[in-house]
């Protein structure tokens, strides 16, 4: 089994590498008459969500790390929220995803790459 810090470093690298792909794909699929991608408001919402989720996961708030059912429930609720973003505004969905990736990169840079994971093994 890999350590939590190694897992955090892997999440950091995957998220960092996925950002340019997400930006390129988001620019491709959003309509030109829509508001520009990325939408700062939804990037901020995604950022805050991912930082809060990562913190809750690391500290096992509500048993999020130890319970697959709770983790699946939270992810289901977030997917339901993302699907309810303004209809016809794919830029909002892509911006939310971009913000979540940025949030994970920043959080994992601090907790995982530069410093230990909170309540970690190391």
TIMI-2910 file (N, C-alpha, C, CB; in pm, 1 decimal, decimal comma, always signed):
<rs>
+----------+----------+----------+----------+----------+----------+----------+----------+----------+----------+----------+----------+------+
!      n_x !      n_y !      n_z !     ca_x !     ca_y !     ca_z !      c_x !      c_y !      c_z !     cb_x !     cb_y !     cb_z ! resn !
+----------+----------+----------+----------+----------+----------+----------+----------+----------+----------+----------+----------+------+
!    +84,5 !   -118,1 !     +0,0 !     +0,0 !     +0,0 !     +0,0 !    +89,1 !   +124,6 !     +0,0 !    -96,1 !     -0,3 !   +122,6 !  Unk !
!    +52,4 !   +220,7 !    -79,0 !   +132,9 !   +342,3 !    -87,6 !    +97,3 !   +437,6 !    +26,3 !   +112,3 !   +411,5 !   -224,1 !  Unk !
!   +190,8 !   +523,0 !    +61,6 !   +166,9 !   +618,1 !   +170,6 !    +72,0 !   +728,4 !   +123,7 !   +300,6 !   +679,2 !   +220,7 !  Unk !
!    +12,2 !   +794,3 !   +219,1 !    -80,2 !   +903,3 !   +186,1 !     -6,9 !  +1019,1 !   +120,4 !   -152,8 !   +952,0 !   +311,9 !  Unk !
!   +116,8 !  +1040,9 !   +158,2 !   +193,6 !  +1149,9 !    +97,9 !   +227,4 !  +1118,7 !    -47,9 !   +322,5 !  +1175,3 !   +177,9 !  Unk !
!   +260,9 !   +994,9 !    -77,2 !   +286,3 !   +954,9 !   -215,7 !   +159,6 !   +970,3 !   -298,7 !   +337,3 !   +809,3 !   -222,3 !  Unk !
!    +46,0 !   +931,3 !   -242,0 !    -82,3 !   +948,1 !   -310,5 !   -109,8 !  +1096,1 !   -337,0 !   -196,8 !   +886,4 !   -227,1 !  Unk !
!    -79,8 !  +1181,1 !   -239,8 !   -101,0 !  +1325,2 !   -255,6 !    -12,3 !  +1381,2 !   -365,9 !    -73,5 !  +1398,6 !   -123,6 !  Unk !
!   +110,8 !  +1335,1 !   -372,9 !   +201,4 !  +1380,4 !   -479,5 !   +151,8 !  +1335,9 !   -616,2 !   +343,5 !  +1327,3 !   -455,7 !  Unk !
!   +100,2 !  +1214,6 !   -624,2 !    +44,7 !  +1164,8 !   -749,5 !    -76,0 !  +1248,7 !   -792,1 !     +4,8 !  +1016,7 !   -735,4 !  Unk !
!   -166,4 !  +1279,5 !   -696,7 !   -281,9 !  +1365,3 !   -726,5 !   -236,1 !  +1501,1 !   -777,6 !   -370,2 !  +1382,9 !   -601,4 !  Unk !
!   -132,3 !  +1555,7 !   -716,8 !    -78,3 !  +1684,8 !   -759,2 !    -33,6 !  +1678,7 !   -904,6 !    +39,1 !  +1726,6 !   -669,1 !  Unk !
!    +45,6 !  +1578,0 !   -938,8 !    +97,4 !  +1566,3 !  -1075,9 !    -13,5 !  +1545,0 !  -1178,0 !   +196,9 !  +1451,8 !  -1084,5 !  Unk !
!   -108,2 !  +1458,7 !  -1147,3 !   -218,3 !  +1432,2 !  -1240,0 !   -301,3 !  +1558,0 !  -1261,3 !   -307,2 !  +1318,0 !  -1187,6 !  Unk !
!   -333,2 !  +1627,9 !  -1153,8 !   -413,0 !  +1750,5 !  -1166,8 !   -337,2 !  +1858,7 !  -1241,9 !   -453,8 !  +1802,3 !  -1029,1 !  Unk !
!   -209,3 !  +1872,4 !  -1213,4 !   -128,1 !  +1972,8 !  -1281,5 !   -122,2 !  +1945,0 !  -1431,7 !    +13,7 !  +1976,0 !  -1222,4 !  Unk !
!   -104,7 !  +1820,5 !  -1468,2 !    -97,4 !  +1784,3 !  -1610,7 !   -232,6 !  +1795,3 !  -1680,5 !    -44,0 !  +1642,6 !  -1625,7 !  Unk !
!   -341,4 !  +1781,8 !  -1606,4 !   -473,8 !  +1785,4 !  -1669,0 !   -525,0 !  +1927,4 !  -1692,8 !   -572,6 !  +1710,4 !  -1583,2 !  Unk !
!   -466,0 !  +2027,2 !  -1628,6 !   -515,3 !  +2164,7 !  -1643,3 !   -505,7 !  +2215,0 !  -1787,3 !   -437,6 !  +2257,7 !  -1551,7 !  Unk !
!   -391,3 !  +2204,2 !  -1856,1 !   -387,0 !  +2252,8 !  -1995,4 !   -484,9 !  +2179,4 !  -2086,5 !   -246,3 !  +2238,4 !  -2051,0 !  Unk !
!   -502,0 !  +2049,6 !  -2063,9 !   -597,0 !  +1972,1 !  -2144,1 !   -738,7 !  +2021,5 !  -2118,2 !   -585,7 !  +1820,8 !  -2112,5 !  Unk !
!   -772,2 !  +2045,0 !  -1992,2 !   -905,5 !  +2092,1 !  -1955,5 !   -933,6 !  +2229,5 !  -2015,0 !   -920,4 !  +2096,8 !  -1803,6 !  Unk !
!   -836,2 !  +2319,1 !  -2011,7 !   -853,6 !  +2452,9 !  -2069,5 !   -874,1 !  +2442,8 !  -2220,3 !   -731,5 !  +2542,7 !  -2037,8 !  Unk !
!   -793,2 !  +2363,4 !  -2288,1 !   -806,5 !  +2349,0 !  -2433,3 !   -940,9 !  +2287,4 !  -2470,0 !   -692,4 !  +2263,1 !  -2489,5 !  Unk !
!   -979,9 !  +2183,1 !  -2399,9 !  -1107,1 !  +2117,8 !  -2428,5 !  -1224,5 !  +2210,3 !  -2395,6 !  -1118,7 !  +1986,8 !  -2349,2 !  Unk !
!  -1215,5 !  +2283,4 !  -2285,6 !  -1321,6 !  +2377,5 !  -2248,9 !  -1339,1 !  +2486,4 !  -2352,6 !  -1292,3 !  +2440,0 !  -2114,1 !  Unk !
!  -1229,7 !  +2536,9 !  -2407,1 !  -1238,8 !  +2637,6 !  -2513,0 !  -1300,1 !  +2579,8 !  -2639,4 !  -1101,0 !  +2694,7 !  -2543,9 !  Unk !
!  -1277,2 !  +2452,8 !  -2664,0 !  -1329,9 !  +2388,1 !  -2783,2 !  -1479,8 !  +2366,0 !  -2775,5 !  -1260,4 !  +2256,6 !  -2805,3 !  Unk !
!  -1529,8 !  +2322,7 !  -2660,4 !  -1670,1 !  +2283,0 !  -2650,8 !  -1764,5 !  +2395,8 !  -2610,6 !  -1683,1 !  +2171,9 !  -2553,0 !  Unk !
!  -1714,5 !  +2506,0 !  -2559,8 !  -1803,4 !  +2615,8 !  -2522,8 !  -1836,7 !  +2698,0 !  -2646,3 !  -1739,2 !  +2705,0 !  -2413,8 !  Unk !
!  -1959,3 !  +2746,9 !  -2649,0 !  -2005,4 !  +2826,6 !  -2762,8 !  -1939,7 !  +2963,0 !  -2762,1 !  -2157,9 !  +2841,5 !  -2760,5 !  Unk !
!  -1921,0 !  +3017,2 !  -2881,2 !  -1858,0 !  +3149,0 !  -2891,6 !  -1948,4 !  +3259,9 !  -2839,7 !  -1819,9 !  +3177,5 !  -3035,7 !  Unk !
!  -2081,3 !  +3241,6 !  -2853,0 !  -2171,1 !  +3346,4 !  -2804,9 !  -2190,3 !  +3341,8 !  -2653,6 !  -2305,6 !  +3334,6 !  -2873,6 !  Unk !
!  -2143,0 !  +3235,9 !  -2591,4 !  -2149,0 !  +3227,1 !  -2445,5 !  -2049,8 !  +3323,8 !  -2383,3 !  -2120,6 !  +3083,5 !  -2398,0 !  Unk !
!  -2064,7 !  +3340,8 !  -2252,6 !  -1962,8 !  +3418,4 !  -2182,9 !  -1830,7 !  +3344,4 !  -2194,8 !  -2001,1 !  +3441,7 !  -2033,2 !  Unk !
!  -1725,1 !  +3417,1 !  -2183,6 !  -1593,9 !  +3358,1 !  -2209,0 !  -1559,8 !  +3250,7 !  -2105,9 !  -1486,5 !  +3466,7 !  -2208,8 !  Unk !
!  -1487,3 !  +3154,2 !  -2152,9 !  -1435,4 !  +3048,6 !  -2066,1 !  -1291,9 !  +3084,4 !  -2032,4 !  -1444,5 !  +2906,9 !  -2134,3 !  Unk !
!  -1247,8 !  +3074,6 !  -1913,8 !  -1316,4 !  +3031,9 !  -1793,1 !  -1390,4 !  +3146,4 !  -1723,7 !  -1217,6 !  +2970,1 !  -1697,8 !  Unk !
!  -1502,6 !  +3112,6 !  -1663,0 !  -1583,6 !  +3207,9 !  -1588,0 !  -1527,3 !  +3215,5 !  -1445,3 !  -1736,0 !  +3165,9 !  -1587,7 !  Unk !
!  -1474,2 !  +3331,7 !  -1404,7 !  -1406,7 !  +3342,1 !  -1274,1 !  -1493,8 !  +3301,1 !  -1155,2 !  -1359,7 !  +3483,2 !  -1253,4 !  Unk !
!  -1622,7 !  +3327,8 !  -1162,9 !  -1710,9 !  +3293,5 !  -1051,1 !  -1713,8 !  +3141,9 !  -1029,2 !  -1853,7 !  +3346,4 !  -1076,8 !  Unk !
!  -1729,8 !  +3066,2 !  -1137,6 !  -1738,4 !  +2921,0 !  -1124,5 !  -1602,3 !  +2857,8 !  -1100,3 !  -1801,2 !  +2861,0 !  -1248,5 !  Unk !
!  -1496,3 !  +2921,5 !  -1147,2 !  -1361,7 !  +2874,5 !  -1113,6 !  -1342,5 !  +2885,8 !   -962,1 !  -1251,9 !  +2956,8 !  -1190,5 !  Unk !
!  -1386,9 !  +2996,7 !   -904,0 !  -1376,7 !  +3016,1 !   -759,5 !  -1457,8 !  +2915,3 !   -681,0 !  -1420,9 !  +3154,7 !   -723,0 !  Unk !
!  -1579,4 !  +2886,7 !   -727,4 !  -1663,8 !  +2788,0 !   -659,0 !  -1598,3 !  +2649,7 !   -663,9 !  -1805,0 !  +2782,9 !   -723,2 !  Unk !
!  -1546,6 !  +2612,1 !   -779,9 !  -1478,7 !  +2483,0 !   -792,7 !  -1354,0 !  +2475,5 !   -706,7 !  -1442,4 !  +2457,1 !   -937,5 !  Unk !
!  -1279,9 !  +2585,6 !   -700,6 !  -1158,0 !  +2592,3 !   -619,9 !  -1190,3 !  +2569,6 !   -472,4 !  -1087,7 !  +2728,4 !   -638,9 !  Unk !
!  -1289,1 !  +2643,8 !   -421,8 !  -1326,8 !  +2632,0 !   -280,1 !  -1377,8 !  +2491,1 !   -249,8 !  -1434,8 !  +2737,0 !   -243,5 !  Unk !
!  -1459,4 !  +2435,6 !   -341,1 !  -1510,4 !  +2299,6 !   -320,6 !  -1395,2 !  +2200,3 !   -306,5 !  -1602,3 !  +2258,0 !   -437,3 !  Unk !
!  -1299,5 !  +2204,0 !   -398,2 !  -1193,5 !  +2102,6 !   -397,7 !  -1100,8 !  +2117,2 !   -277,6 !  -1112,5 !  +2111,1 !   -526,0 !  Unk !
!  -1071,0 !  +2240,3 !   -238,1 !   -986,6 !  +2259,0 !   -120,0 !  -1059,1 !  +2205,7 !     +3,7 !   -949,6 !  +2409,3 !   -101,4 !  Unk !
!  -1188,8 !  +2236,6 !    +16,6 !  -1265,5 !  +2188,3 !   +131,6 !  -1276,0 !  +2035,8 !   +130,4 !  -1405,9 !  +2250,8 !   +132,4 !  Unk !
!  -1300,7 !  +1978,0 !    +13,3 !  -1310,7 !  +1832,3 !     +3,0 !  -1177,2 !  +1765,9 !    +37,8 !  -1355,1 !  +1791,4 !   -139,1 !  Unk !
!  -1068,7 !  +1819,3 !    -15,1 !   -937,0 !  +1760,8 !    +11,5 !   -902,0 !  +1769,4 !   +159,5 !   -829,3 !  +1831,1 !    -72,0 !  Unk !
!   -934,4 !  +1882,1 !   +221,5 !   -907,1 !  +1898,1 !   +365,0 !   -989,9 !  +1798,5 !   +446,4 !   -937,8 !  +2043,2 !   +410,7 !  Unk !
!  -1118,5 !  +1786,3 !   +411,1 !  -1205,2 !  +1691,9 !   +481,7 !  -1157,6 !  +1548,2 !   +461,9 !  -1350,1 !  +1706,4 !   +433,7 !  Unk !
!  -1111,1 !  +1517,6 !   +342,4 !  -1059,2 !  +1382,8 !   +315,0 !   -933,3 !  +1355,4 !   +397,1 !  -1028,9 !  +1366,0 !   +164,5 !  Unk !
!   -841,2 !  +1449,7 !   +396,6 !   -714,7 !  +1430,0 !   +468,4 !   -734,7 !  +1415,1 !   +618,5 !   -621,1 !  +1545,9 !   +441,2 !  Unk !
!   -825,3 !  +1492,4 !   +674,8 !   -847,8 !  +1487,6 !   +819,5 !   -958,3 !  +1388,9 !   +857,0 !   -883,0 !  +1626,5 !   +871,6 !  Unk !
!  -1013,8 !  +1320,7 !   +758,9 !  -1119,7 !  +1220,6 !   +776,2 !  -1242,7 !  +1278,0 !   +846,0 !  -1066,8 !  +1102,1 !   +855,5 !  Unk !
!  -1279,6 !  +1398,0 !   +809,3 !  -1401,0 !  +1459,6 !   +864,0 !  -1522,7 !  +1379,3 !   +819,2 !  -1413,6 !  +1608,5 !   +818,7 !  Unk !
!  -1604,8 !  +1342,9 !   +912,7 !  -1724,9 !  +1266,7 !   +880,8 !  -1695,8 !  +1128,7 !   +824,5 !  -1808,1 !  +1342,8 !   +783,6 !  Unk !
!  -1576,1 !  +1080,3 !   +846,0 !  -1539,9 !   +949,3 !   +793,7 !  -1526,0 !   +947,0 !   +642,7 !  -1641,6 !   +848,5 !   +835,5 !  Unk !
!  -1495,6 !  +1060,7 !   +583,6 !  -1488,3 !  +1071,4 !   +437,9 !  -1378,3 !   +983,2 !   +379,1 !  -1465,0 !  +1216,1 !   +397,5 !  Unk !
!  -1265,0 !   +976,3 !   +445,3 !  -1154,6 !   +895,6 !   +392,9 !  -1176,9 !   +746,6 !   +417,2 !  -1022,9 !   +939,1 !   +456,3 !  Unk !
!  -1237,2 !   +712,7 !   +529,0 !  -1249,8 !   +571,9 !   +566,5 !  -1378,3 !   +506,5 !   +516,8 !  -1242,6 !   +559,0 !   +715,3 !  Unk !
!  -1475,5 !   +583,5 !   +471,6 !  -1602,4 !   +526,6 !   +427,1 !  -1623,9 !   +551,8 !   +277,8 !  -1718,9 !   +585,5 !   +508,3 !  Unk !
!  -1622,7 !   +444,9 !   +201,7 !  -1647,5 !   +458,2 !    +57,4 !  -1788,3 !   +508,3 !    +29,2 !  -1625,3 !   +324,2 !    -13,0 !  Unk !
!  -1883,2 !   +469,2 !   +112,2 !  -2022,0 !   +511,2 !    +92,4 !  -2034,9 !   +662,3 !   +110,0 !  -2115,7 !   +437,7 !   +190,8 !  Unk !
!  -1975,7 !   +717,1 !   +213,7 !  -1982,1 !   +862,6 !   +235,3 !  -1909,7 !   +937,8 !   +124,5 !  -1921,5 !   +899,6 !   +371,7 !  Unk !
!  -1794,3 !   +885,8 !    +84,6 !  -1717,7 !   +949,2 !    -23,1 !  -1798,9 !   +948,3 !   -152,9 !  -1581,8 !   +876,7 !    -43,8 !  Unk !
!  -1863,6 !   +836,7 !   -183,0 !  -1947,4 !   +827,7 !   -303,2 !  -2067,0 !   +921,6 !   -292,3 !  -1995,5 !   +682,8 !   -325,2 !  Unk !
!  -2123,3 !   +934,0 !   -172,8 !  -2236,5 !  +1024,3 !   -152,9 !  -2199,9 !  +1169,4 !   -177,3 !  -2290,8 !  +1009,0 !    -13,3 !  Unk !
!  -2083,8 !  +1209,9 !   -128,6 !  -2038,1 !  +1347,7 !   -150,6 !  -2013,6 !  +1371,5 !   -299,1 !  -1909,3 !  +1376,8 !    -69,5 !  Unk !
!  -1948,9 !  +1277,4 !   -364,8 !  -1921,5 !  +1293,5 !   -508,0 !  -2050,5 !  +1294,4 !   -589,0 !  -1829,4 !  +1181,6 !   -557,7 !  Unk !
!  -2148,4 !  +1213,5 !   -549,8 !  -2277,7 !  +1213,4 !   -617,1 !  -2345,6 !  +1349,5 !   -601,1 !  -2367,9 !  +1100,9 !   -561,3 !  Unk !
!  -2342,5 !  +1405,2 !   -480,4 !  -2404,3 !  +1535,6 !   -455,9 !  -2336,7 !  +1645,3 !   -537,6 !  -2398,2 !  +1570,2 !   -306,9 !  Unk !
!  -2204,7 !  +1641,6 !   -548,0 !  -2132,8 !  +1742,4 !   -626,4 !  -2165,4 !  +1727,5 !   -774,6 !  -1980,5 !  +1730,8 !   -603,8 !  Unk !
!  -2173,9 !  +1603,9 !   -823,8 !  -2213,0 !  +1583,2 !   -963,6 !  -2353,5 !  +1634,4 !   -989,6 !  -2204,0 !  +1435,3 !  -1000,3 !  Unk !
!  -2444,4 !  +1610,3 !   -895,0 !  -2580,8 !  +1661,3 !   -909,7 !  -2579,9 !  +1813,9 !   -913,6 !  -2670,7 !  +1611,0 !   -794,5 !  Unk !
!  -2498,3 !  +1876,3 !   -828,4 !  -2486,2 !  +2022,0 !   -828,9 !  -2431,0 !  +2071,5 !   -962,4 !  -2396,0 !  +2068,8 !   -713,7 !  Unk !
!  -2325,0 !  +2006,3 !  -1011,2 !  -2261,6 !  +2049,6 !  -1136,4 !  -2357,6 !  +2036,3 !  -1253,8 !  -2134,4 !  +1967,9 !  -1163,4 !  Unk !
!  -2441,6 !  +1934,7 !  -1251,8 !  -2539,6 !  +1918,2 !  -1360,1 !  -2649,4 !  +2023,4 !  -1353,6 !  -2601,7 !  +1778,9 !  -1354,3 !  Unk !
!  -2669,0 !  +2083,4 !  -1236,3 !  -2772,7 !  +2185,3 !  -1220,1 !  -2720,6 !  +2325,5 !  -1247,3 !  -2830,3 !  +2178,9 !  -1080,5 !  Unk !
!  -2594,8 !  +2336,8 !  -1282,9 !  -2542,2 !  +2468,3 !  -1318,9 !  -2623,7 !  +2521,3 !  -1435,4 !  -2390,0 !  +2461,5 !  -1355,1 !  Unk !
!  -2623,9 !  +2651,4 !  -1455,2 !  -2711,6 !  +2710,9 !  -1556,7 !  -2713,2 !  +2632,4 !  -1687,6 !  -2668,6 !  +2853,2 !  -1584,2 !  Unk !
!  -2833,1 !  +2587,8 !  -1725,9 !  -2847,6 !  +2510,2 !  -1849,0 !  -2805,3 !  +2593,4 !  -1968,6 !  -2992,6 !  +2461,5 !  -1866,5 !  Unk !
!  -2742,9 !  +2529,1 !  -2063,4 !  -2695,7 !  +2600,7 !  -2181,0 !  -2566,7 !  +2676,2 !  -2156,2 !  -2800,6 !  +2695,9 !  -2228,0 !  Unk !
!  -2510,5 !  +2660,3 !  -2038,9 !  -2385,4 !  +2729,8 !  -2006,0 !  -2277,1 !  +2627,2 !  -1979,1 !  -2403,4 !  +2823,4 !  -1883,1 !  Unk !
!  -2229,5 !  +2567,2 !  -2083,2 !  -2124,2 !  +2467,7 !  -2064,0 !  -1998,2 !  +2533,1 !  -2008,3 !  -2092,8 !  +2396,0 !  -2196,3 !  Unk !
!  -1982,0 !  +2663,8 !  -2030,7 !  -1865,9 !  +2734,0 !  -1975,5 !  -1866,6 !  +2727,8 !  -1822,9 !  -1864,0 !  +2880,7 !  -2022,7 !  Unk !
!  -1985,2 !  +2730,9 !  -1761,2 !  -1994,0 !  +2723,1 !  -1615,5 !  -1945,2 !  +2587,0 !  -1566,6 !  -2138,8 !  +2748,2 !  -1568,4 !  Unk !
!  -1986,2 !  +2481,0 !  -1634,8 !  -1943,1 !  +2346,4 !  -1594,0 !  -1792,8 !  +2328,0 !  -1610,7 !  -2017,5 !  +2240,0 !  -1674,9 !  Unk !
!  -1741,2 !  +2373,1 !  -1724,1 !  -1597,8 !  +2359,0 !  -1748,8 !  -1517,6 !  +2446,7 !  -1652,9 !  -1564,4 !  +2395,2 !  -1894,5 !  Unk !
!  -1569,8 !  +2563,3 !  -1619,8 !  -1501,6 !  +2651,9 !  -1525,4 !  -1499,4 !  +2591,1 !  -1385,3 !  -1569,7 !  +2789,6 !  -1522,2 !  Unk !
!  -1610,4 !  +2528,6 !  -1345,4 !  -1616,5 !  +2460,7 !  -1216,1 !  -1510,7 !  +2350,1 !  -1210,1 !  -1757,9 !  +2402,0 !  -1191,8 !  Unk !
!  -1499,6 !  +2272,5 !  -1317,7 !  -1399,9 !  +2164,9 !  -1323,2 !  -1258,2 !  +2220,0 !  -1318,6 !  -1418,8 !  +2081,1 !  -1449,6 !  Unk !
!  -1235,8 !  +2329,0 !  -1390,2 !  -1103,4 !  +2391,4 !  -1389,7 !  -1068,4 !  +2442,2 !  -1250,0 !  -1097,8 !  +2507,0 !  -1491,4 !  Unk !
!  -1164,0 !  +2506,7 !  -1183,8 !  -1141,0 !  +2554,9 !  -1048,0 !  -1111,2 !  +2441,8 !   -951,3 !  -1260,8 !  +2632,8 !   -999,6 !  Unk !
!  -1181,6 !  +2329,4 !   -969,0 !  -1156,1 !  +2213,5 !   -883,0 !  -1014,3 !  +2160,9 !   -904,3 !  -1259,2 !  +2101,7 !   -910,6 !  Unk !
!   -969,1 !  +2158,0 !  -1028,7 !   -831,9 !  +2112,2 !  -1056,6 !   -729,8 !  +2208,0 !   -995,4 !   -808,4 !  +2099,9 !  -1209,3 !  Unk !
!   -754,1 !  +2337,6 !  -1012,5 !   -662,4 !  +2436,8 !   -955,1 !   -659,1 !  +2426,4 !   -802,8 !   -703,5 !  +2579,0 !   -997,4 !  Unk !
!   -776,4 !  +2406,0 !   -742,6 !   -783,2 !  +2389,7 !   -597,8 !   -703,9 !  +2269,8 !   -549,8 !   -926,5 !  +2376,4 !   -553,9 !  Unk !
!   -714,5 !  +2159,8 !   -623,6 !   -638,9 !  +2040,4 !   -585,4 !   -488,9 !  +2063,7 !   -599,9 !   -681,9 !  +1920,3 !   -670,4 !  Unk !
!   -448,3 !  +2132,0 !   -707,5 !   -305,6 !  +2159,0 !   -728,5 !   -250,2 !  +2244,5 !   -614,9 !   -282,9 !  +2229,3 !   -864,1 !  Unk !
!   -320,0 !  +2351,7 !   -580,7 !   -272,2 !  +2441,3 !   -474,7 !   -269,9 !  +2369,3 !   -339,9 !   -361,1 !  +2567,3 !   -466,1 !  Unk !
!   -377,0 !  +2296,6 !   -309,0 !   -383,4 !  +2225,9 !   -180,9 !   -275,0 !  +2119,1 !   -171,5 !   -521,5 !  +2162,1 !   -161,8 !  Unk !
!   -260,2 !  +2040,4 !   -276,8 !   -160,4 !  +1933,2 !   -275,2 !    -17,6 !  +1986,9 !   -281,9 !   -184,5 !  +1838,0 !   -390,9 !  Unk !
!     +1,0 !  +2103,6 !   -339,1 !   +133,6 !  +2164,8 !   -336,2 !   +172,2 !  +2194,5 !   -191,5 !   +136,9 !  +2294,6 !   -422,1 !  Unk !
!    +76,4 !  +2248,5 !   -116,5 !   +102,3 !  +2281,5 !    +23,8 !   +106,7 !  +2156,9 !   +111,9 !     -4,2 !  +2377,3 !    +75,5 !  Unk !
!     +6,1 !  +2069,8 !    +96,2 !     -4,9 !  +1948,9 !   +178,8 !    +17,8 !  +1826,1 !    +91,1 !   -144,3 !  +1941,3 !   +249,3 !  Unk !
!   +140,5 !  +1783,8 !    +83,7 !   +173,0 !  +1665,5 !     +5,7 !   +306,5 !  +1679,8 !    -63,7 !    +65,0 !  +1638,2 !    -95,7 !  Unk !
!   +327,4 !  +1792,7 !   -131,9 !   +454,1 !  +1814,2 !   -201,8 !   +550,9 !  +1889,4 !   -111,1 !   +431,8 !  +1892,1 !   -334,0 !  Unk !
!   +511,0 !  +2007,3 !    -63,6 !   +599,7 !  +2088,8 !    +19,8 !   +593,5 !  +2052,9 !   +167,7 !   +565,6 !  +2234,0 !     +2,9 !  Unk !
!   +481,9 !  +2000,3 !   +210,5 !   +465,8 !  +1966,9 !   +351,8 !   +392,3 !  +1835,8 !   +368,7 !   +391,8 !  +2077,9 !   +424,9 !  Unk !
!   +386,3 !  +1786,7 !   +492,1 !   +317,8 !  +1659,4 !   +515,3 !   +166,3 !  +1672,7 !   +500,6 !   +351,7 !  +1606,2 !   +654,1 !  Unk !
!   +102,5 !  +1561,0 !   +472,5 !    -43,1 !  +1554,9 !   +464,7 !    -97,3 !  +1565,9 !   +606,9 !    -91,9 !  +1422,2 !   +394,7 !  Unk !
!   -201,1 !  +1646,8 !   +631,5 !   -256,0 !  +1658,3 !   +767,0 !   -299,3 !  +1521,9 !   +821,8 !   -375,2 !  +1755,2 !   +767,7 !  Unk !
!   -266,7 !  +1498,0 !   +948,5 !   -298,2 !  +1370,7 !  +1014,1 !   -243,4 !  +1252,8 !   +936,0 !   -448,9 !  +1355,6 !  +1031,3 !  Unk !
!   -130,2 !  +1272,6 !   +871,9 !    -73,4 !  +1167,5 !   +787,4 !    +12,1 !  +1069,0 !   +864,5 !     +8,4 !  +1228,7 !   +678,0 !  Unk !
!    +59,8 !   +971,4 !   +791,2 !   +145,2 !   +867,2 !   +848,7 !   +285,5 !   +919,5 !   +874,1 !   +150,9 !   +745,3 !   +756,3 !  Unk !
!   +325,7 !  +1019,1 !   +797,3 !   +464,1 !  +1067,2 !   +802,1 !   +478,2 !  +1186,7 !   +891,9 !   +513,4 !  +1102,1 !   +663,9 !  Unk !
+----------+----------+----------+----------+----------+----------+----------+----------+----------+----------+----------+----------+------+
</rs>
